[in-house]
Amino acid sequence: MSNKGKVKVGIIGSQFEADIHAESFRIMPDEAEVVAVASPTPGNAEKLAKKYEIRRVFTDYKQMLAENDIEMVTIAAPNSLHAQMTVDIATAGKHVVCEKPLCMTLEEADLMIETCKQKGVLLMYAEELFFTPKYVKAKEMAEQGAFGKIYMVKQSEKHFGPHAPWFWNVERSGGGVFMDMGCHGIAFCYWFLGRPNIKNVYCQMATHVHADKTKGEDNSICIIEFANGAVGLIEDSWARRGGMEDRIEVYGEGGVTYADLHMGNALPTYSEYGYGYAVEKAPTTKGWTWPVFEELWNYGFPQEMYHFARCVRGKEEPQATGEDGRVVQEVLYAGYQSAGKGHKIELPFQPKGIKKPIDLWLNAKA
Ligand SMILES: NC(=O)c1ccc[n+]([C@@H]2O[C@H](COP(=O)([O-])OP(=O)(O)OC[C@H]3O[C@@H](n4cnc5c(N)ncnc54)[C@H](O)[C@@H]3O)[C@@H](O)[C@H]2O)c1
C-alpha cells in the first residue's frame, strides 16, 4: 500500500450518500481519488463508476477490500451494516470513514472503535456538520467570545421523509427520524460546545403522519443538559412539508447567531413552469422555491472528505471520530428511553443487550 500521493479510496454503496462521497472527492481532488466502488445490486456500482470515472467496480465489498492499493474506505450503506463493514475494512488494514449514525448499538460502537485501534487504522465519523462552513464560522465566533457564555444551542433538520425504503424499516435503520437526523443535532451541540460531559437527556417523539410506512417516530424533540450548564435543543421531523430545513441557533449571555443552510444559501425564485433541481428533497420546482447553489460545499461534505484524506496522510488529526459517534449513540439510547418513560434519563446510560435504539421507546410504550 502506498503512503504518498493521493489517498486511494473505495466507496461502499452506490446511491444517495455514495454519490455525495464521490462528488465530494471530485470537488476537492488534491488529497484523494476514488479508485473503486462496491454495491450489491447489479448495475448500480457501474452507474456510479461511469458518472465519476471510477475504474474498479465490485458487487461484493469484501472483494474490493482485497485490493492492495486502497487505503481508505467510506461506508455509505444502511445503518445496520456499518459495524460489520467497519470490522471488515479495518481487518483488511484500511482506514474507515463511516456514515452517521455510527451503528445500531453501543456494543457495536465499542467493537468498531476497538477493532480499528487494534488494526492500527483510523475510524472517522462522517458528521459533515463539523465541516459546514456556516456552522464552522459560528463556532469560530463563539470561540472568539462573540456570544459570551453560551447557554443554549439549537439544531434542527426537517423534511417529509427519507428517500430510500430501508430508512422506514427500523430493523435496518435502528429508529426513525431521531436516529436518522437527531444524530446530527446531538453531534452538533456536543461539538459546538467543546464536547462537555452530558448530564441528562429528555425526549418527546411520535409518529404523526407515516404510521402506514413505519414503526419509527417521524417527529422528535430532544433536550440535552450539559455539565457546563448549557442546553442543547434538537428538533427533527420527517413530517414537515415543503422540503428540507437545516438550521442552528446559538444563544449566549452576550449575543446570538442564526444560520439557515437552505434558505440562507438560496435564490428566492418563482417559476410558473418548473426547472431541473432546487435542493435535496424539494417536492416541486414550480411556484415559489429556494434553489441552492454549491449544495455539497455549503454542507461541508467535500471539506470533510478532504480532511479525512489528510488524516490518513498524517497531515491532520481527525476532527470527527468513532468516539464522537459513540457519544451520539449513548444519547440516542437515552433519548429513546426518555421518550418511552416520559422523564429525563441521566447519563451514563449504557444498557446492554439492546438490539436497536428504538426498542427503548417501543418496548417502554407497549
Ligand atoms: N451525512 C448525511 O447527511 C447523510 C445523508 C444521507 C445518508 N446518510 C447515511 O449514509 C448511509 C447510506 O444512506 P443512503 O441515503 O445512501 O441510502 P441509499 O439507500 O440511497 O443507499 C444505500 C446503499 O447501500 C448499498 N448496500 C446495501 N446493502 C449492502 C451491502 N450488503 N453491501 C454493500 N452495499 C450495500 C445499497 O446497494 C445502496 O447502494 C446511511 O447510514 C445514512 O444514514 C448520511
The ligand as a Gaussian input file, in Angstrom:
#p B3LYP/6-31G(d) Opt

LIG

0 1
 N      -24.311000      12.578000       6.297000
 C      -25.514000      12.725000       5.815000
 O      -26.069000      13.806000       5.814000
 C      -26.214000      11.532000       5.242000
 C      -27.245000      11.718000       4.298000
 C      -27.867000      10.572000       3.774000
 C      -27.498000       9.321000       4.227000
 N      -26.521000       9.189000       5.162000
 C      -26.136000       7.859000       5.673000
 O      -25.497000       7.143000       4.629000
 C      -25.824000       5.771000       4.727000
 C      -26.422000       5.328000       3.387000
 O      -27.625000       6.031000       3.175000
 P      -28.140000       6.385000       1.695000
 O      -29.043000       7.534000       1.846000
 O      -27.023000       6.451000       0.756000
 O      -29.005000       5.076000       1.387000
 P      -29.353000       4.520000      -0.054000
 O      -30.453000       3.543000       0.141000
 O      -29.514000       5.634000      -1.016000
 O      -28.032000       3.709000      -0.461000
 C      -27.626000       2.597000       0.294000
 C      -26.555000       1.855000      -0.478000
 O      -26.070000       0.778000       0.327000
 C      -25.924000      -0.347000      -0.510000
 N      -25.922000      -1.590000       0.228000
 C      -26.980000      -2.223000       0.788000
 N      -26.576000      -3.409000       1.292000
 C      -25.247000      -3.504000       1.043000
 C      -24.280000      -4.500000       1.270000
 N      -24.576000      -5.638000       1.928000
 N      -23.025000      -4.285000       0.843000
 C      -22.697000      -3.156000       0.198000
 N      -23.585000      -2.167000      -0.050000
 C      -24.834000      -2.365000       0.355000
 C      -27.120000      -0.238000      -1.438000
 O      -26.949000      -1.086000      -2.554000
 C      -27.072000       1.238000      -1.783000
 O      -26.148000       1.479000      -2.812000
 C      -26.777000       5.630000       5.914000
 O      -26.081000       5.241000       7.048000
 C      -27.327000       7.033000       6.091000
 O      -27.709000       7.314000       7.428000
 C      -25.880000      10.268000       5.654000

